[in-house]
Amino acid sequence: MKRIMSLLVVLGIVGLTVVPTATAAQPKIANIGTHAVGSFFNVVGNSVGAIISKHTPIKAKVMPVGISSWMPRMATGEMDLGVLNSTDARWGYSGSESYEKLSKGKGFPIRLLLTGICNDVSIVVRGDLPVRKPSDLKGLSIAAGFAKAPACQLQTTAVLANGDLTWDDVKMVPVPAPAASVKAVLEGRSDAAGTATTGMPAVEELAAKKGARFISLDPSPEAKARALEAYPDGLFNLIKAGKYTGVDEDSWLLRYEIYVAVRKDFPDEAVREILKAMWDFNNELPSYHKKFKEWSREGYASKHLTIPYHPAAVSFLKEKGLWTKALEARQGELLAKKK
C-alpha cells in the first residue's frame, strides 16, 4: 500500500508539473502577416484575426508589412501566421524564384493552416478608358512589378499573355504591391492596375472616385493556354455582372487559392484552437466581407496544394472527413522535398 501511495504521489507531482508547461506553451498573441492595407489579403488577415481574438484565448495582431518582410520572420518566430497566394507559398516553401536569395535557397518553415477562399483577379482600368479586353491594353501604362508580392507579377503577365501581349507592348510603372497599383491609377500615375481583386477596398475607392473596370479574359482555348502557361497555379472563373464593383458585365477572371499559412513550429493546440474557431464560427465571416459567403468549411481542404499542411491541421481535416488520399499523397510529396 505504501508503494502504491508513493506512486500516486509521484504521478500527482508529475501531473502538476506537466500541465503548467503545456499551458505556458500556448501563445498569448499571434502575429499575422499580410499585404498592405487596402489589399484583399489584408481583409482576409483582419477577418481571421477577428475570429481568433473573439473566439480563442489568443489575441491576434495583424501586420500589413508584405510577404518579403513577414515570411522571413517565420524562421525567427516573430511571425506566426501569414496570408498569401498559393504560388508565393510554393516559392517560399521551396526557397525558389523570388525567395531563393531571401532564404539562401533553403526556403522558409511555413505550413498550411487552411484555405477556403479564392481570389478572382485581373488588370483594372479607370472607368472612362475604352478598354475591355487584354489586347486593348497595348501601349498603355500598367502599375506592376510587385516587389513585395512577387507572384502578382505572374498574374499580370498572364492577363497580358491572354491578349497575346508581352511587357514590351506596355509601359510598366513599378509599385510594391497590388493595393499600390490601384492607388497609382487613382492618382493618375498609371492607366491600369496590374492585378486587383474583386472586393478589394482599393478598387472600391477607385470606383467611387474615377470608376473602375476589371478586364475580362478571353476564354478561348488558345488564349486560355497562353495565360495558364504564364500562371500555372491559376484557373478561369466566370463572374456574373454586378456581383462585384468593377464587373459591369459577365467577365472571365483569373482565380487562385488564398492560403492562411502558419510557422512550422506553431503549437499543435494553438492550431486546433484556431481551426475550431474558424469552423464553428464560419457563419460570421460574411459580416467582414461579402465575398466570404464563398468561404465554406469544405474549402479548408486545398484543391491545389503547394505547401504541406501543419500536422495539427491534417488531424483536424481527418476528424472532419475532409482529408483525402490525393491530399495524403501530395502532402508526402511536398514533405519529401525538404528532407
VENFENNOR-V779886 format. One record per run of one state. SS is the DSSP state (alpha for helix, beta for strand, coil for the rest). FROM is the first residue (numbers start at 1). TO is the last residue. If there is no record, write none. Layout:
ss:from:to
SS:FROM:TO
SS:FROM:TO
This chain:
ss:from:to
coil:1:1
alpha:2:24
coil:25:28
beta:29:33
coil:34:39
alpha:40:55
coil:56:58
beta:59:63
coil:64:66
alpha:67:70
coil:71:71
alpha:72:76
coil:77:80
beta:81:85
alpha:86:94
coil:95:96
alpha:97:99
coil:100:109
beta:110:126
coil:127:132
beta:133:133
alpha:134:137
coil:138:140
beta:141:145
coil:146:150
alpha:151:162
coil:163:166
alpha:167:169
coil:170:170
beta:171:175
coil:176:177
alpha:178:186
coil:187:191
beta:192:197
coil:198:200
alpha:201:209
coil:210:211
beta:212:214
coil:215:215
beta:216:216
coil:217:220
alpha:221:230
coil:231:234
beta:235:239
coil:240:250
beta:251:263
coil:264:267
alpha:268:280
coil:281:281
alpha:282:287
coil:288:289
alpha:290:294
coil:295:296
alpha:297:300
coil:301:308
beta:309:309
coil:310:310
alpha:311:319
coil:320:324
alpha:325:336
coil:337:339
